[in-house]
Amino acid sequence: MASFLVQAVCETLWPTRCVLCDTPGALLCDICTKRLRYIDFYETCPSCGAPWGRIQCDACNAVARKRKAIAQPCASCLSYDDDAAKIVKTYKDKGEQRLASVMAAMMARIVDPSWLEWAQCISYIPATRAAVLRRGFDHAELLACRLAKETGLSCIGLIEQAGARDQRALDRRGRLENMAGRFRAPRAAGFERVLLIDDVTTTGSTLAAAQQALERQQCSSRLLTFARV
């Protein structure tokens, strides 16, 4: 009862507002939700999840594969435009942790049901220790836990950071070099199929490195993110 009263008082004094249009009532209002740039799973590349790559993909063709490891199969909910960026930044950097439930619900709606049937559990790409200290929480872990509630799967931390810098200040080449061999997955031993979660796919280097760590434990993974650059 005390918790309910506290929430009621807080909502009266500081009403929940849409992170995109500031309308009171919900973290993401219906109008803004409908205008988001959703990625059609059935139009994407079946290998890397690039939008409109179903017939011919320009992100994971033979030339691209020679340059870098490709994270696959991968699916994402939104294209990373200004609206998606504001949602992610409000969640990660402004501490609006309630957005994890909103984002997870959107991800649950777009993921292929066969992926959920295939996966033994959900896991996530852990944030660096510096990022957790800065934000006060691990954004990918919380997002994965909320998605687990949406799907009925268990959320298990299988991957560990082996040391890496924050990716956001690095260019494409720097991201690839930074991620090489940067993850371990000792707890993945005994697991065969994992749905791996992160917030944003940028170059895919982080996802590919985490996927390789799982593969070293004979564990296959499919990748799901909230948005894709």
RODO-284930 format. One record per residue: residue number from 0; residue in three letters; x, y, z of N, C-alpha, C, O, CB in turn. Coordinates in steps of 0.2 Angstrom, whole numbers, plus 5000, padded with zeros to 4 digits. Glycine has a CB too. Layout:
N
(NUM 'Ala' (X Y Z) (X Y Z) (X Y Z) (X Y Z) (X Y Z))
...
//
This chain:
229
(0 'Met' (5004 4994 5000) (5000 5000 5000) (5004 5006 5000) (5003 5011 4996) (4995 5000 5006))
(1 'Ala' (5010 5006 5004) (5014 5012 5005) (5017 5013 4998) (5018 5019 4996) (5019 5011 5010))
(2 'Ser' (5019 5008 4994) (5022 5009 4988) (5018 5012 4983) (5019 5016 4979) (5025 5002 4985))
(3 'Phe' (5011 5010 4983) (5006 5012 4979) (5005 5020 4980) (5004 5024 4975) (5000 5008 4979))
(4 'Leu' (5005 5022 4986) (5004 5029 4988) (5009 5033 4986) (5008 5039 4983) (5003 5029 4995))
(5 'Val' (5016 5030 4986) (5021 5034 4984) (5021 5035 4976) (5022 5041 4974) (5028 5031 4986))
(6 'Gln' (5019 5030 4973) (5019 5030 4966) (5013 5035 4963) (5014 5039 4959) (5017 5024 4963))
(7 'Ala' (5008 5035 4967) (5002 5040 4966) (5004 5047 4967) (5002 5051 4963) (4996 5038 4970))
(8 'Val' (5008 5048 4972) (5010 5055 4973) (5015 5057 4968) (5014 5063 4966) (5013 5056 4980))
(9 'Cys' (5020 5053 4966) (5025 5055 4961) (5021 5056 4955) (5023 5061 4951) (5030 5049 4961))
(10 'Glu' (5016 5052 4953) (5013 5053 4946) (5009 5059 4946) (5008 5063 4941) (5008 5047 4945))
(11 'Thr' (5006 5062 4952) (5003 5068 4953) (5007 5074 4952) (5006 5079 4948) (4999 5068 4959))
(12 'Leu' (5013 5073 4955) (5018 5079 4955) (5022 5079 4949) (5023 5084 4946) (5022 5079 4961))
(13 'Trp' (5024 5073 4946) (5028 5073 4940) (5025 5068 4936) (5027 5062 4935) (5035 5071 4942))
(14 'Pro' (5020 5069 4932) (5016 5065 4928) (5021 5062 4922) (5025 5065 4919) (5010 5068 4925))
(15 'Thr' (5019 5055 4921) (5023 5052 4915) (5021 5056 4909) (5016 5057 4907) (5021 5045 4915))
(16 'Arg' (5027 5057 4905) (5026 5060 4898) (5029 5056 4893) (5034 5053 4894) (5029 5068 4899))
(17 'Cys' (5027 5057 4887) (5029 5054 4881) (5036 5056 4880) (5038 5063 4880) (5025 5055 4875))
(18 'Val' (5041 5052 4879) (5048 5054 4878) (5049 5058 4871) (5054 5061 4871) (5053 5048 4879))
(19 'Leu' (5045 5057 4867) (5045 5060 4860) (5042 5067 4859) (5044 5071 4856) (5043 5055 4855))
(20 'Cys' (5035 5067 4862) (5031 5073 4861) (5029 5077 4867) (5026 5082 4867) (5025 5071 4857))
(21 'Asp' (5031 5074 4873) (5030 5077 4880) (5023 5077 4882) (5021 5080 4886) (5033 5084 4880))
(22 'Thr' (5018 5073 4878) (5011 5073 4880) (5011 5068 4887) (5014 5063 4887) (5007 5069 4874))
(23 'Pro' (5007 5071 4892) (5006 5067 4898) (5002 5060 4897) (4998 5060 4892) (5003 5071 4903))
(24 'Gly' (5004 5055 4901) (5000 5049 4900) (5004 5043 4900) (5002 5038 4903) (4995 5050 4895))
(25 'Ala' (5009 5043 4895) (5013 5037 4894) (5020 5038 4892) (5021 5044 4890) (5009 5032 4889))
(26 'Leu' (5024 5034 4893) (5031 5035 4891) (5032 5035 4884) (5036 5039 4881) (5036 5029 4894))
(27 'Leu' (5028 5032 4880) (5028 5033 4873) (5020 5032 4871) (5017 5027 4871) (5032 5027 4869))
(28 'Cys' (5018 5038 4868) (5011 5039 4867) (5009 5035 4860) (5013 5033 4857) (5008 5046 4866))
(29 'Asp' (5002 5034 4859) (5000 5030 4854) (5002 5033 4847) (5004 5029 4842) (4993 5029 4854))
(30 'Ile' (5001 5039 4847) (5003 5043 4840) (5010 5042 4839) (5012 5041 4833) (5001 5051 4841))
(31 'Cys' (5015 5043 4843) (5022 5043 4842) (5024 5035 4841) (5028 5034 4837) (5026 5045 4848))
(32 'Thr' (5021 5031 4844) (5022 5024 4843) (5021 5022 4836) (5024 5018 4833) (5018 5019 4848))
(33 'Lys' (5015 5024 4833) (5013 5023 4826) (5018 5026 4821) (5018 5023 4815) (5006 5025 4825))
(34 'Arg' (5021 5031 4823) (5025 5035 4818) (5032 5032 4817) (5036 5034 4813) (5025 5042 4819))
(35 'Leu' (5034 5028 4822) (5041 5025 4822) (5042 5021 4816) (5038 5019 4813) (5042 5021 4828))
(36 'Arg' (5049 5021 4814) (5051 5018 4808) (5052 5011 4809) (5058 5009 4811) (5057 5021 4804))
(37 'Tyr' (5047 5006 4809) (5048 4999 4810) (5051 4996 4805) (5050 4998 4799) (5041 4996 4812))
(38 'Ile' (5056 4991 4806) (5059 4987 4801) (5055 4981 4800) (5053 4977 4805) (5066 4985 4803))
(39 'Asp' (5053 4979 4794) (5049 4973 4792) (5053 4967 4792) (5057 4967 4787) (5045 4974 4785))
(40 'Phe' (5052 4963 4797) (5056 4957 4797) (5056 4953 4791) (5061 4950 4789) (5054 4952 4803))
(41 'Tyr' (5051 4953 4787) (5050 4949 4781) (5053 4952 4775) (5052 4949 4769) (5043 4947 4780))
(42 'Glu' (5055 4958 4776) (5059 4962 4770) (5066 4962 4771) (5070 4965 4767) (5056 4969 4769))
(43 'Thr' (5068 4960 4777) (5075 4961 4779) (5080 4955 4776) (5077 4950 4774) (5076 4961 4786))
(44 'Cys' (5086 4956 4776) (5091 4951 4774) (5090 4945 4779) (5090 4946 4785) (5098 4953 4774))
(45 'Pro' (5089 4939 4777) (5088 4933 4782) (5095 4932 4785) (5094 4928 4790) (5086 4927 4778))
(46 'Ser' (5100 4934 4783) (5107 4933 4786) (5108 4938 4792) (5109 4936 4797) (5112 4932 4781))
(47 'Cys' (5109 4944 4790) (5111 4950 4794) (5106 4954 4797) (5107 4958 4801) (5117 4953 4791))
(48 'Gly' (5100 4954 4794) (5094 4958 4796) (5094 4965 4793) (5090 4969 4795) (5095 4959 4803))
(49 'Ala' (5098 4967 4788) (5098 4973 4785) (5092 4975 4782) (5089 4970 4778) (5104 4974 4780))
(50 'Pro' (5089 4980 4783) (5082 4982 4780) (5082 4982 4772) (5087 4984 4769) (5080 4989 4782))
(51 'Trp' (5077 4979 4769) (5076 4978 4762) (5082 4974 4759) (5083 4975 4753) (5077 4985 4759))
(52 'Gly' (5085 4969 4763) (5090 4965 4760) (5088 4958 4758) (5092 4954 4758) (5096 4965 4765))
(53 'Arg' (5081 4957 4758) (5078 4950 4757) (5081 4947 4751) (5083 4941 4751) (5071 4950 4757))
(54 'Ile' (5081 4951 4745) (5083 4948 4739) (5091 4949 4738) (5094 4944 4736) (5079 4952 4733))
(55 'Gln' (5093 4955 4739) (5100 4956 4738) (5103 4961 4743) (5101 4966 4743) (5102 4959 4731))
(56 'Cys' (5107 4958 4747) (5109 4962 4753) (5116 4966 4752) (5121 4963 4749) (5110 4958 4759))
(57 'Asp' (5117 4972 4754) (5123 4976 4753) (5127 4976 4759) (5132 4979 4759) (5121 4983 4750))
(58 'Ala' (5125 4973 4764) (5128 4973 4771) (5132 4967 4772) (5137 4967 4776) (5123 4975 4776))
(59 'Cys' (5130 4961 4770) (5134 4955 4771) (5135 4951 4765) (5135 4945 4765) (5129 4951 4776))
(60 'Asn' (5136 4955 4759) (5138 4951 4753) (5145 4948 4754) (5149 4949 4759) (5138 4956 4747))
(61 'Ala' (5148 4945 4748) (5155 4942 4749) (5160 4947 4750) (5165 4946 4754) (5156 4939 4742))
(62 'Val' (5159 4953 4748) (5165 4959 4749) (5165 4961 4756) (5170 4961 4759) (5163 4965 4744))
(63 'Ala' (5159 4961 4759) (5158 4963 4766) (5161 4958 4771) (5164 4959 4776) (5151 4965 4768))
(64 'Arg' (5160 4952 4769) (5162 4946 4773) (5170 4946 4773) (5172 4943 4778) (5159 4940 4770))
(65 'Lys' (5173 4948 4768) (5180 4948 4768) (5183 4953 4773) (5189 4953 4775) (5183 4949 4761))
(66 'Arg' (5179 4959 4774) (5181 4964 4778) (5180 4963 4785) (5184 4965 4789) (5178 4971 4776))
(67 'Lys' (5175 4959 4787) (5174 4959 4794) (5169 4953 4796) (5166 4950 4791) (5170 4965 4797))
(68 'Ala' (5169 4951 4802) (5164 4946 4804) (5157 4948 4804) (5156 4954 4806) (5166 4943 4811))
(69 'Ile' (5152 4944 4801) (5146 4947 4801) (5141 4944 4806) (5141 4937 4807) (5143 4945 4794))
(70 'Ala' (5138 4948 4810) (5133 4945 4815) (5127 4943 4812) (5123 4947 4809) (5132 4951 4820))
(71 'Gln' (5125 4936 4813) (5119 4934 4809) (5117 4927 4813) (5121 4924 4816) (5121 4932 4802))
(72 'Pro' (5111 4925 4812) (5106 4930 4810) (5104 4935 4815) (5104 4934 4821) (5099 4925 4808))
(73 'Cys' (5102 4941 4812) (5100 4947 4816) (5094 4950 4814) (5092 4950 4808) (5106 4952 4816))
(74 'Ala' (5090 4952 4819) (5084 4956 4818) (5084 4962 4822) (5086 4962 4828) (5077 4951 4819))
(75 'Ser' (5080 4967 4820) (5080 4973 4824) (5073 4976 4823) (5069 4975 4818) (5085 4979 4822))
(76 'Cys' (5071 4980 4828) (5064 4982 4828) (5063 4989 4824) (5058 4989 4820) (5062 4984 4835))
(77 'Leu' (5068 4994 4825) (5067 5000 4822) (5073 5002 4818) (5079 5000 4820) (5065 5005 4827))
(78 'Ser' (5072 5007 4813) (5078 5010 4810) (5080 5015 4815) (5076 5019 4818) (5076 5013 4803))
(79 'Tyr' (5087 5016 4816) (5089 5021 4821) (5089 5028 4818) (5094 5031 4816) (5096 5019 4823))
(80 'Asp' (5083 5031 4818) (5082 5038 4816) (5082 5043 4823) (5084 5040 4828) (5076 5039 4812))
(81 'Asp' (5080 5049 4822) (5080 5053 4828) (5076 5051 4833) (5078 5052 4839) (5078 5060 4825))
(82 'Asp' (5070 5048 4831) (5065 5046 4837) (5068 5040 4840) (5068 5040 4846) (5059 5044 4833))
(83 'Ala' (5071 5035 4837) (5074 5029 4840) (5079 5031 4844) (5080 5029 4850) (5076 5024 4835))
(84 'Ala' (5084 5036 4842) (5089 5038 4846) (5087 5041 4852) (5090 5040 4857) (5094 5043 4841))
(85 'Lys' (5082 5045 4852) (5080 5049 4858) (5077 5044 4863) (5078 5044 4869) (5074 5054 4856))
(86 'Ile' (5073 5038 4861) (5071 5033 4865) (5077 5030 4869) (5077 5029 4875) (5067 5028 4862))
(87 'Val' (5082 5028 4865) (5088 5024 4867) (5092 5029 4872) (5094 5026 4878) (5092 5022 4862))
(88 'Lys' (5093 5035 4870) (5097 5039 4875) (5093 5041 4881) (5096 5042 4886) (5099 5046 4871))
(89 'Thr' (5086 5042 4881) (5083 5043 4887) (5083 5037 4891) (5083 5038 4897) (5075 5045 4885))
(90 'Tyr' (5083 5031 4889) (5083 5025 4893) (5090 5024 4896) (5091 5023 4902) (5082 5019 4888))
(91 'Lys' (5095 5025 4891) (5102 5023 4894) (5105 5029 4898) (5108 5028 4903) (5106 5021 4888))
(92 'Asp' (5105 5035 4895) (5109 5040 4898) (5105 5045 4902) (5108 5049 4906) (5112 5044 4892))
(93 'Lys' (5098 5045 4902) (5094 5049 4907) (5091 5045 4912) (5087 5048 4916) (5089 5053 4903))
(94 'Gly' (5092 5038 4912) (5090 5034 4918) (5083 5033 4918) (5080 5031 4923) (5092 5037 4924))
(95 'Glu' (5079 5033 4912) (5072 5031 4912) (5071 5024 4911) (5070 5022 4906) (5068 5035 4907))
(96 'Gln' (5072 5020 4916) (5073 5013 4916) (5066 5010 4914) (5066 5004 4912) (5075 5010 4922))
(97 'Arg' (5061 5013 4915) (5054 5011 4914) (5053 5009 4906) (5049 5005 4904) (5048 5015 4916))
(98 'Leu' (5057 5013 4902) (5057 5012 4895) (5059 5005 4893) (5058 5003 4887) (5062 5017 4891))
(99 'Ala' (5063 5001 4897) (5065 4994 4896) (5059 4990 4894) (5059 4986 4889) (5069 4991 4901))
(100 'Ser' (5053 4991 4898) (5047 4987 4897) (5044 4989 4890) (5041 4984 4887) (5042 4988 4902))
(101 'Val' (5044 4995 4888) (5041 4998 4882) (5045 4995 4876) (5042 4992 4871) (5041 5005 4882))
(102 'Met' (5052 4995 4877) (5056 4993 4871) (5055 4985 4870) (5055 4983 4865) (5063 4995 4872))
(103 'Ala' (5055 4982 4876) (5055 4975 4876) (5048 4972 4873) (5048 4967 4869) (5056 4972 4883))
(104 'Ala' (5043 4976 4874) (5036 4974 4871) (5036 4975 4864) (5034 4971 4860) (5031 4978 4875))
(105 'Met' (5040 4980 4861) (5040 4981 4854) (5044 4976 4851) (5043 4973 4846) (5043 4988 4853))
(106 'Met' (5050 4974 4854) (5054 4969 4851) (5051 4962 4851) (5051 4958 4847) (5061 4968 4856))
(107 'Ala' (5047 4961 4856) (5043 4954 4857) (5038 4954 4851) (5037 4948 4849) (5040 4953 4863))
(108 'Arg' (5035 4959 4849) (5030 4959 4844) (5033 4958 4837) (5030 4955 4832) (5026 4966 4843))
(109 'Ile' (5040 4960 4836) (5043 4959 4829) (5047 4953 4828) (5048 4951 4822) (5047 4965 4827))
(110 'Val' (5049 4950 4834) (5053 4944 4833) (5049 4938 4830) (5043 4937 4832) (5056 4942 4840))
(111 'Asp' (5052 4934 4826) (5049 4928 4823) (5048 4923 4828) (5052 4922 4832) (5054 4925 4817))
(112 'Pro' (5041 4921 4829) (5040 4916 4834) (5044 4910 4834) (5045 4907 4839) (5032 4914 4833))
(113 'Ser' (5046 4908 4828) (5051 4902 4828) (5057 4903 4831) (5060 4898 4834) (5052 4900 4820))
(114 'Trp' (5060 4909 4832) (5066 4911 4836) (5065 4909 4843) (5069 4907 4846) (5068 4918 4834))
(115 'Leu' (5059 4911 4845) (5057 4910 4853) (5057 4903 4854) (5059 4900 4859) (5051 4914 4855))
(116 'Glu' (5054 4899 4849) (5053 4892 4850) (5060 4888 4850) (5061 4883 4853) (5049 4889 4845))
(117 'Trp' (5065 4891 4846) (5071 4888 4845) (5076 4890 4851) (5080 4885 4853) (5075 4892 4839))
(118 'Ala' (5075 4895 4854) (5080 4897 4859) (5079 4894 4866) (5073 4893 4868) (5079 4905 4861))
(119 'Gln' (5084 4892 4869) (5084 4889 4876) (5083 4894 4881) (5080 4893 4887) (5090 4885 4877))
(120 'Cys' (5086 4900 4880) (5085 4906 4885) (5087 4912 4881) (5089 4912 4875) (5090 4905 4891))
(121 'Ile' (5086 4918 4885) (5088 4924 4882) (5095 4926 4886) (5095 4925 4892) (5083 4930 4883))
(122 'Ser' (5099 4929 4882) (5105 4932 4886) (5106 4939 4883) (5102 4942 4879) (5111 4928 4885))
(123 'Tyr' (5112 4942 4885) (5113 4949 4883) (5120 4951 4882) (5125 4947 4885) (5109 4954 4888))
(124 'Ile' (5122 4956 4879) (5129 4959 4879) (5130 4963 4885) (5127 4969 4885) (5130 4962 4872))
(125 'Pro' (5134 4962 4889) (5135 4966 4895) (5138 4972 4894) (5143 4973 4890) (5139 4962 4901))
(126 'Ala' (5136 4978 4898) (5140 4984 4897) (5146 4984 4901) (5147 4979 4905) (5135 4990 4900))
(127 'Thr' (5151 4988 4899) (5157 4989 4902) (5156 4991 4910) (5151 4994 4911) (5162 4993 4899))
(128 'Arg' (5161 4989 4914) (5160 4991 4921) (5159 4999 4921) (5156 5001 4926) (5166 4989 4925))
(129 'Ala' (5163 5003 4917) (5163 5010 4917) (5156 5012 4916) (5153 5017 4919) (5168 5013 4913))
(130 'Ala' (5153 5009 4911) (5146 5011 4909) (5141 5010 4914) (5136 5014 4915) (5144 5008 4902))
(131 'Val' (5142 5004 4917) (5137 5002 4923) (5138 5007 4929) (5133 5009 4932) (5138 4995 4925))
(132 'Leu' (5144 5009 4930) (5145 5014 4936) (5142 5021 4934) (5139 5024 4938) (5152 5015 4937))
(133 'Arg' (5143 5023 4927) (5140 5029 4925) (5133 5030 4925) (5130 5035 4927) (5143 5031 4918))
(134 'Arg' (5130 5024 4923) (5122 5024 4922) (5119 5022 4928) (5113 5024 4930) (5120 5020 4916))
(135 'Gly' (5122 5017 4932) (5119 5015 4938) (5115 5008 4937) (5112 5005 4941) (5114 5019 4941))
(136 'Phe' (5115 5006 4930) (5112 4999 4929) (5115 4997 4922) (5118 5001 4918) (5105 5000 4928))
(137 'Asp' (5114 4991 4921) (5116 4988 4914) (5110 4988 4910) (5106 4984 4911) (5119 4980 4915))
(138 'His' (5110 4992 4905) (5105 4993 4900) (5103 4987 4896) (5097 4986 4896) (5106 4999 4896))
(139 'Ala' (5108 4983 4894) (5106 4977 4890) (5103 4972 4895) (5099 4968 4892) (5112 4975 4886))
(140 'Glu' (5106 4971 4901) (5103 4966 4905) (5096 4967 4907) (5092 4963 4907) (5108 4966 4912))
(141 'Leu' (5094 4974 4909) (5087 4975 4910) (5083 4974 4904) (5077 4972 4905) (5087 4983 4913))
(142 'Leu' (5085 4976 4898) (5081 4975 4892) (5080 4968 4891) (5074 4966 4890) (5084 4978 4886))
(143 'Ala' (5085 4964 4892) (5084 4956 4891) (5079 4953 4896) (5075 4949 4895) (5091 4953 4891))
(144 'Cys' (5080 4956 4903) (5075 4953 4908) (5068 4955 4906) (5064 4951 4907) (5077 4956 4915))
(145 'Arg' (5067 4961 4904) (5060 4963 4902) (5058 4959 4896) (5052 4957 4896) (5060 4970 4900))
(146 'Leu' (5062 4957 4891) (5060 4953 4885) (5059 4946 4888) (5054 4943 4885) (5065 4953 4880))
(147 'Ala' (5062 4944 4892) (5061 4937 4895) (5054 4937 4898) (5051 4932 4897) (5066 4935 4900))
(148 'Lys' (5052 4942 4902) (5045 4942 4904) (5040 4942 4899) (5035 4939 4899) (5044 4948 4909))
(149 'Glu' (5041 4946 4893) (5037 4946 4888) (5036 4939 4884) (5031 4938 4882) (5039 4951 4883))
(150 'Thr' (5041 4935 4884) (5041 4929 4880) (5041 4923 4884) (5039 4918 4881) (5048 4929 4876))
(151 'Gly' (5042 4923 4890) (5042 4917 4894) (5048 4913 4895) (5048 4908 4898) (5036 4913 4892))
(152 'Leu' (5053 4916 4891) (5060 4913 4892) (5064 4915 4898) (5062 4920 4901) (5064 4914 4885))
(153 'Ser' (5069 4911 4900) (5073 4913 4905) (5078 4918 4903) (5081 4917 4897) (5076 4907 4909))
(154 'Cys' (5080 4923 4907) (5086 4927 4905) (5092 4925 4909) (5092 4925 4916) (5084 4935 4907))
(155 'Ile' (5098 4924 4906) (5104 4921 4909) (5110 4925 4907) (5111 4925 4900) (5104 4913 4908))
(156 'Gly' (5114 4928 4911) (5120 4931 4909) (5125 4926 4907) (5128 4923 4912) (5122 4936 4914))
(157 'Leu' (5126 4925 4901) (5131 4920 4898) (5138 4923 4896) (5143 4920 4896) (5128 4916 4893))
(158 'Ile' (5138 4930 4895) (5144 4933 4892) (5147 4938 4897) (5144 4941 4901) (5142 4937 4886))
(159 'Glu' (5154 4938 4897) (5158 4942 4901) (5162 4947 4897) (5164 4945 4892) (5162 4938 4906))
(160 'Gln' (5163 4953 4899) (5167 4958 4896) (5174 4955 4898) (5176 4954 4903) (5166 4965 4899))
(161 'Ala' (5179 4955 4893) (5186 4954 4894) (5190 4960 4893) (5196 4960 4893) (5188 4948 4889))
(162 'Gly' (5187 4966 4893) (5190 4972 4893) (5189 4976 4886) (5192 4973 4881) (5198 4971 4894))
(163 'Ala' (5186 4981 4886) (5185 4985 4880) (5183 4992 4881) (5180 4994 4887) (5179 4982 4875))
(164 'Arg' (5185 4997 4877) (5183 5004 4878) (5176 5005 4876) (5173 5001 4872) (5188 5008 4874))
(165 'Asp' (5173 5011 4878) (5166 5012 4876) (5166 5013 4868) (5170 5017 4865) (5164 5019 4879))
(166 'Gln' (5161 5010 4865) (5161 5010 4857) (5159 5017 4854) (5161 5018 4849) (5156 5005 4855))
(167 'Arg' (5155 5021 4858) (5152 5027 4855) (5157 5032 4852) (5155 5035 4847) (5147 5030 4860))
(168 'Ala' (5163 5032 4854) (5168 5037 4852) (5172 5034 4846) (5176 5038 4844) (5172 5040 4858))
(169 'Leu' (5171 5028 4844) (5175 5025 4839) (5172 5025 4832) (5166 5024 4832) (5177 5018 4842))
(170 'Asp' (5176 5025 4827) (5174 5024 4820) (5173 5017 4819) (5174 5013 4823) (5179 5028 4815))
(171 'Arg' (5171 5015 4813) (5170 5008 4811) (5176 5004 4812) (5175 4999 4815) (5167 5008 4804))
(172 'Arg' (5182 5006 4810) (5188 5002 4810) (5190 5001 4818) (5192 4996 4820) (5194 5006 4807))
(173 'Gly' (5189 5007 4822) (5190 5007 4829) (5186 5002 4832) (5188 4998 4837) (5190 5013 4832))
(174 'Arg' (5179 5002 4830) (5175 4997 4834) (5177 4990 4832) (5177 4986 4837) (5168 4998 4831))
(175 'Leu' (5179 4988 4826) (5181 4982 4824) (5187 4979 4828) (5187 4974 4831) (5182 4981 4817))
(176 'Glu' (5192 4984 4829) (5198 4982 4832) (5197 4982 4840) (5199 4977 4843) (5203 4988 4831))
(177 'Asn' (5192 4986 4842) (5191 4986 4850) (5187 4980 4852) (5188 4977 4857) (5186 4992 4851))
(178 'Met' (5183 4977 4847) (5179 4971 4849) (5182 4964 4848) (5180 4959 4851) (5173 4971 4845))
(179 'Ala' (5188 4964 4845) (5191 4958 4843) (5193 4954 4850) (5198 4957 4853) (5198 4959 4839))
(180 'Gly' (5190 4948 4851) (5192 4944 4857) (5190 4948 4863) (5194 4946 4868) (5199 4943 4857))
(181 'Arg' (5185 4952 4864) (5184 4956 4870) (5179 4953 4874) (5177 4955 4879) (5181 4963 4868))
(182 'Phe' (5176 4947 4872) (5171 4944 4876) (5173 4936 4878) (5177 4933 4874) (5164 4944 4873))
(183 'Arg' (5171 4934 4884) (5171 4927 4886) (5164 4925 4887) (5160 4928 4889) (5176 4926 4892))
(184 'Ala' (5163 4918 4887) (5157 4915 4888) (5157 4909 4892) (5154 4904 4889) (5153 4914 4882))
(185 'Pro' (5161 4908 4897) (5162 4902 4901) (5155 4899 4903) (5154 4893 4904) (5166 4903 4907))
(186 'Arg' (5150 4903 4905) (5144 4901 4908) (5139 4898 4902) (5134 4895 4904) (5140 4906 4911))
(187 'Ala' (5142 4899 4896) (5138 4896 4890) (5139 4889 4889) (5135 4885 4885) (5139 4900 4884))
(188 'Ala' (5143 4886 4892) (5145 4879 4892) (5138 4875 4894) (5136 4876 4899) (5151 4876 4896))
(189 'Gly' (5136 4870 4889) (5130 4867 4891) (5124 4869 4887) (5119 4866 4887) (5129 4866 4898))
(190 'Phe' (5124 4876 4885) (5119 4879 4881) (5120 4878 4874) (5126 4878 4872) (5118 4886 4883))
(191 'Glu' (5115 4877 4870) (5116 4876 4863) (5113 4881 4859) (5115 4883 4853) (5113 4869 4861))
(192 'Arg' (5108 4885 4861) (5104 4889 4857) (5102 4895 4861) (5098 4894 4866) (5098 4886 4854))
(193 'Val' (5104 4901 4860) (5103 4907 4864) (5100 4913 4859) (5103 4914 4854) (5109 4909 4868))
(194 'Leu' (5095 4917 4862) (5093 4923 4859) (5097 4928 4862) (5096 4930 4868) (5085 4924 4859))
(195 'Leu' (5101 4932 4859) (5106 4937 4862) (5103 4944 4860) (5101 4945 4855) (5113 4936 4859))
(196 'Ile' (5103 4948 4866) (5100 4955 4865) (5105 4960 4866) (5109 4960 4870) (5094 4955 4871))
(197 'Asp' (5104 4966 4862) (5107 4972 4864) (5102 4978 4861) (5097 4976 4859) (5114 4972 4860))
(198 'Asp' (5104 4984 4863) (5100 4989 4861) (5100 4992 4854) (5095 4993 4851) (5101 4995 4866))
(199 'Val' (5106 4992 4852) (5107 4995 4845) (5112 4991 4841) (5118 4990 4844) (5109 5003 4845))
(200 'Thr' (5111 4990 4835) (5116 4987 4830) (5119 4993 4826) (5115 4996 4823) (5113 4982 4825))
(201 'Thr' (5125 4994 4827) (5128 5000 4823) (5132 4996 4817) (5130 4996 4812) (5133 5004 4828))
(202 'Thr' (5138 4994 4818) (5142 4991 4813) (5141 4983 4814) (5142 4979 4809) (5150 4992 4814))
(203 'Gly' (5139 4981 4820) (5138 4974 4821) (5144 4971 4824) (5144 4965 4825) (5136 4970 4814))
(204 'Ser' (5149 4975 4825) (5155 4972 4828) (5155 4969 4835) (5157 4964 4836) (5161 4977 4828))
(205 'Thr' (5151 4973 4839) (5150 4970 4846) (5146 4964 4846) (5148 4959 4849) (5146 4975 4850))
(206 'Leu' (5141 4963 4842) (5137 4957 4841) (5141 4951 4839) (5140 4946 4841) (5131 4958 4837))
(207 'Ala' (5145 4953 4833) (5149 4947 4831) (5154 4945 4836) (5155 4939 4836) (5152 4950 4824))
(208 'Ala' (5157 4949 4839) (5162 4947 4844) (5159 4943 4850) (5161 4938 4852) (5165 4953 4847))
(209 'Ala' (5153 4945 4852) (5149 4941 4857) (5147 4934 4855) (5147 4929 4858) (5143 4945 4860))
(210 'Gln' (5145 4934 4848) (5143 4928 4845) (5148 4923 4845) (5148 4917 4846) (5140 4930 4838))
(211 'Gln' (5154 4926 4843) (5160 4922 4842) (5162 4919 4849) (5164 4913 4850) (5166 4926 4840))
(212 'Ala' (5161 4923 4855) (5162 4920 4861) (5158 4914 4863) (5160 4909 4866) (5162 4926 4867))
(213 'Leu' (5152 4915 4861) (5147 4909 4862) (5149 4903 4858) (5148 4897 4860) (5140 4911 4860))
(214 'Glu' (5151 4904 4852) (5153 4899 4847) (5159 4895 4850) (5159 4889 4849) (5154 4902 4840))
(215 'Arg' (5163 4898 4853) (5169 4895 4856) (5167 4890 4862) (5170 4885 4864) (5174 4900 4859))
(216 'Gln' (5160 4890 4864) (5157 4886 4869) (5152 4881 4865) (5148 4878 4869) (5154 4890 4875))
(217 'Gln' (5153 4881 4859) (5148 4877 4855) (5141 4879 4856) (5136 4875 4856) (5149 4869 4856))
(218 'Cys' (5140 4885 4857) (5133 4888 4858) (5131 4892 4852) (5134 4897 4850) (5132 4892 4864))
(219 'Ser' (5126 4891 4848) (5123 4895 4843) (5119 4901 4846) (5116 4900 4851) (5119 4891 4838))
(220 'Ser' (5119 4906 4842) (5115 4912 4844) (5111 4915 4838) (5114 4915 4833) (5119 4917 4848))
(221 'Arg' (5105 4918 4840) (5102 4923 4835) (5101 4929 4839) (5101 4930 4845) (5095 4920 4833))
(222 'Leu' (5102 4935 4835) (5103 4941 4838) (5097 4946 4837) (5094 4946 4832) (5109 4944 4835))
(223 'Leu' (5095 4949 4842) (5089 4954 4842) (5091 4960 4845) (5093 4960 4851) (5083 4950 4845))
(224 'Thr' (5090 4966 4842) (5091 4972 4845) (5085 4977 4844) (5081 4976 4840) (5097 4976 4842))
(225 'Phe' (5085 4982 4848) (5079 4987 4848) (5079 4991 4841) (5074 4992 4838) (5079 4991 4854))
(226 'Ala' (5085 4993 4839) (5086 4998 4833) (5092 4996 4830) (5097 4993 4832) (5086 5005 4835))
(227 'Arg' (5092 4998 4823) (5098 4997 4819) (5100 5003 4815) (5096 5006 4812) (5096 4991 4814))
(228 'Val' (5106 5005 4815) (5109 5010 4811) (5109 5009 4804) (5111 5013 4800) (5116 5013 4814))
//
